[in-house]
Amino acid sequence: MLEYLETHASSIYAIAFTGVMIGIVFWEMQAPRRQSVFSHWVRWFSNFGIYVLSAFILRLLIPLSAMAIAATMAERGWGLFNNISVPLLVVITVSVLILDAVHYLKHVLFHKTLVLWRIHRMHHTDLDFDFTTGIRFHPLELIVNVVITLTAIVVLGIPVVAVVIFETSLVVVTFFVHGNVRYPASLDKVIRTLLVTPDMHRIHHSARISETDSNYGLIFSWWDRLFGTHVAQPLRGHEGMTLGLLEFRDRKHQTLPWMLVCPFLGIARHQASAEQDNVTL
């Protein structure tokens, strides 16, 4: 089984990406959580456009995949896990947990560090929330993300199979948690005890700063509860919650050229707080 995952990693990733995306699209069409406020065509063109461009730039700058790096570490015996005697299943489990924790921590840094926030904020300028929001990342952010992830893989010597499991899980969960999908609140409560859900992550895309700076996890939900960044429900409910950033409400900010220059715009973060009733959120 583990050898199969390593050998067919690219195919598994492609099938997961395509299959989950199509599934979420149909779910959104049949049972949307919120009504859209912006044109699908403009948003989808921009979000898919930035995804293709970011992937192209990333491949040019960092041609080796995470799986290739992990394989090289294993061949040369580099990294912590390649130099200690621990059962492979234990190493895989710990590796996936560590990679998810790294994702949580770097997500927090993207919000708390001014330079990184300017790179990350383009992801939050989306005025709606659906599966395409999950691929709306600036090329600079993807580069930083990959460098951090590769560093963890090199230092720890994370095995290829753990990388395959994590990256496949990541693409599945990314589409799921950004889905504009409706499902029973009781089911959300059960799933949320272990995994991040769309209702949980949607709060992270609220225009209210106290809600934007919460729910940083992507796969496992316990990191937010452990570090005190979990918000259970938005103040105005999911239907009444305003999405996006208050400083980026213009239609032009949903177009590809403006998305690309977003990190370089000298626009200060809107300081509206949950207590300011004079600000429409």
C-alpha positions in Angstrom: 0.0 0.0 0.0 2.8 2.5 1.0 4.7 1.6 -2.2 1.6 2.2 -4.3 1.2 5.6 -2.8 4.8 6.5 -3.6 4.7 5.1 -7.1 1.4 6.7 -8.1 1.6 9.9 -6.1 1.1 12.3 -9.1 -2.0 10.4 -10.3 -3.5 10.2 -6.8 -3.0 14.0 -6.4 -4.5 14.8 -9.8 -7.5 12.5 -9.2 -8.1 14.0 -5.7 -7.8 17.5 -7.1 -10.2 17.0 -9.9 -12.7 14.7 -8.2 -13.1 16.8 -5.0 -13.4 20.0 -7.0 -16.2 18.6 -9.2 -17.9 17.2 -6.1 -17.8 20.5 -4.2 -19.1 22.3 -7.3 -22.2 20.1 -7.5 -22.7 20.4 -3.7 -22.5 24.2 -3.9 -25.1 24.2 -6.7 -27.5 21.9 -4.9 -27.1 23.3 -1.3 -25.4 26.7 -1.1 -24.6 28.0 2.4 -24.8 31.7 1.3 -26.1 33.6 -1.6 -23.3 35.0 -3.8 -22.9 38.8 -3.8 -20.4 39.0 -6.7 -20.3 37.7 -10.3 -19.1 34.1 -10.5 -17.6 34.7 -13.9 -15.3 37.5 -12.8 -14.3 35.7 -9.6 -13.8 32.3 -11.1 -11.7 33.7 -14.0 -9.5 35.7 -11.6 -9.2 32.9 -9.1 -8.4 30.2 -11.6 -6.1 32.7 -13.4 -4.1 33.4 -10.3 -3.8 29.7 -9.6 -2.4 28.8 -13.0 0.0 31.8 -13.0 1.2 30.9 -9.4 1.7 27.3 -10.3 3.7 28.2 -13.4 5.9 30.7 -11.5 6.4 28.2 -8.6 7.5 25.4 -11.0 10.0 27.8 -12.7 11.6 28.9 -9.4 11.3 25.6 -7.4 11.3 22.8 -10.0 11.7 20.0 -7.4 8.5 18.8 -5.8 8.2 18.1 -2.1 8.0 14.4 -2.9 11.3 14.6 -4.8 13.0 16.4 -2.0 11.7 13.8 0.5 13.0 11.0 -1.7 16.4 12.6 -2.0 16.6 13.0 1.8 15.8 9.3 2.2 18.4 8.2 -0.4 21.1 10.2 1.3 20.1 9.5 4.9 19.6 13.1 5.8 17.1 14.5 8.3 16.0 13.4 11.8 13.7 10.6 10.9 16.2 9.0 8.5 18.7 8.7 11.4 16.5 7.3 14.2 15.0 3.8 14.6 11.2 4.4 14.8 8.4 2.3 13.2 7.4 3.7 9.8 3.8 4.1 10.7 4.7 6.2 13.7 7.0 8.3 11.6 4.3 8.8 9.0 1.7 9.8 11.6 4.0 12.2 13.4 5.1 13.7 10.1 1.6 14.5 9.0 0.8 16.0 12.4 4.0 18.1 12.2 3.3 19.3 8.7 -0.2 20.4 9.7 1.1 22.2 12.8 3.7 24.0 10.5 0.8 25.0 8.3 -1.1 26.4 11.3 2.0 28.3 12.6 2.9 29.8 9.2 -0.7 30.9 8.7 -0.6 32.7 12.0 2.6 34.4 10.9 1.0 35.5 7.7 -1.6 37.4 9.7 0.6 38.7 12.5 3.6 39.9 10.4 3.0 43.0 8.3 5.1 42.0 5.3 3.6 38.5 5.2 0.1 39.9 5.7 0.4 42.1 2.6 1.3 38.9 0.7 -1.5 36.9 2.2 -4.3 39.5 2.2 -5.1 38.9 -1.5 -6.6 35.5 -0.4 -8.9 37.5 1.9 -10.0 40.1 -0.6 -12.5 37.6 -2.1 -16.0 39.0 -1.5 -17.6 35.6 -1.7 -16.5 32.2 -0.4 -16.6 29.1 -2.5 -14.3 26.3 -3.8 -12.3 28.8 -5.9 -11.3 30.8 -2.8 -9.2 27.8 -2.0 -6.9 28.3 -5.0 -6.8 32.1 -4.7 -3.2 32.6 -3.5 -0.6 35.1 -4.6 2.5 33.6 -6.2 4.7 35.2 -3.5 2.6 33.4 -0.8 3.0 30.0 -2.5 6.7 30.5 -2.7 7.0 31.3 1.0 4.7 28.4 1.8 6.7 25.9 -0.2 10.1 27.1 1.2 8.8 26.6 4.7 7.3 23.2 4.0 10.5 22.0 2.2 12.6 23.2 5.1 10.5 21.1 7.5 10.9 18.1 5.1 14.6 18.5 4.9 15.3 19.0 8.6 13.1 16.2 9.7 13.7 13.8 6.9 10.0 13.3 6.4 9.3 10.2 4.3 7.8 10.4 0.8 4.6 8.5 1.7 3.9 11.0 4.5 4.4 13.9 2.1 2.0 12.2 -0.4 -0.6 11.6 2.3 -0.3 15.2 3.6 -0.4 16.9 0.2 -3.3 14.8 -1.0 -5.2 15.5 2.2 -4.4 19.2 1.9 -5.9 19.5 -1.6 -9.0 17.6 -0.5 -9.5 19.6 2.6 -8.7 23.0 0.9 -11.6 22.6 -1.5 -13.9 21.2 1.2 -13.3 23.9 3.9 -13.7 26.7 1.2 -16.9 25.2 0.0 -20.1 27.2 0.0 -22.0 24.2 1.1 -24.9 23.6 3.5 -25.1 20.6 5.8 -26.7 20.0 9.3 -25.2 22.0 12.2 -25.2 18.8 14.3 -22.9 17.2 11.7 -20.6 20.2 11.7 -20.3 20.0 15.5 -19.2 16.4 15.3 -16.7 16.8 12.4 -15.3 20.0 14.0 -14.0 18.0 17.1 -11.3 16.6 14.8 -11.3 18.4 11.4 -11.8 21.9 10.2 -15.2 22.4 8.5 -16.4 25.0 6.0 -18.5 26.7 8.7 -15.4 27.0 10.9 -13.1 28.2 8.2 -15.7 30.7 6.7 -15.4 32.7 9.9 -11.7 33.2 9.1 -12.8 35.0 5.9 -15.0 37.4 7.8 -14.4 41.2 7.4 -14.4 41.5 11.2 -10.8 41.5 12.3 -11.4 39.5 15.5 -12.9 36.8 13.3 -10.4 37.1 10.4 -7.6 36.5 13.0 -9.0 33.2 14.1 -9.5 29.6 12.9 -6.1 29.3 11.2 -6.1 25.5 10.9 -6.8 23.7 7.7 -6.9 20.0 8.4 -7.0 19.4 12.1 -9.1 21.7 14.2 -7.4 21.1 17.6 -4.5 23.6 16.9 -6.9 26.5 17.2 -8.4 25.3 20.4 -5.0 24.5 21.8 -3.6 28.0 21.1 -6.8 29.9 21.8 -7.6 31.0 18.3 -10.8 29.1 17.8 -14.1 31.1 17.2 -17.1 28.8 17.2 -19.6 31.1 15.5 -19.5 34.5 13.7 -21.1 37.4 15.7 -23.7 38.1 13.0 -24.2 34.5 11.9 -23.0 32.9 8.6 -25.8 34.5 6.5 -25.3 37.9 8.0 -21.5 37.9 8.1 -19.6 40.2 5.6 -16.8 38.5 3.8 -13.6 39.9 2.5 -11.6 43.0 3.7 -13.2 46.3 4.4 -10.3 48.1 2.6 -10.8 46.1 -0.6 -14.5 46.4 -1.6 -14.1 47.8 -5.1 -15.0 45.6 -8.1 -11.5 46.1 -9.5 -9.9 44.3 -6.6 -11.5 41.1 -7.9 -9.7 41.3 -11.3 -6.4 39.5 -12.0 -4.2 42.6 -12.5 -5.2 44.1 -9.1 -4.9 40.8 -7.4 -1.3 40.5 -8.6 -0.4 44.0 -7.3 -2.3 43.6 -4.0 0.9 43.1 -1.9 2.4 46.3 -3.2 -0.5 48.6 -2.6 0.0 51.0 0.3 -3.5 50.4 1.8 -3.6 50.2 5.6 -5.7 47.4 7.2 -9.1 48.7 8.2 -9.3 48.9 12.0 -13.0 48.3 12.5 -13.6 46.2 15.6 -16.5 44.1 16.7 -17.7 46.9 19.0 -17.9 49.6 16.3 -21.6 49.5 15.5 -21.2 52.5 13.1 -19.3 50.2 10.7 -21.4 48.0 8.5 -20.1 44.4 8.8 
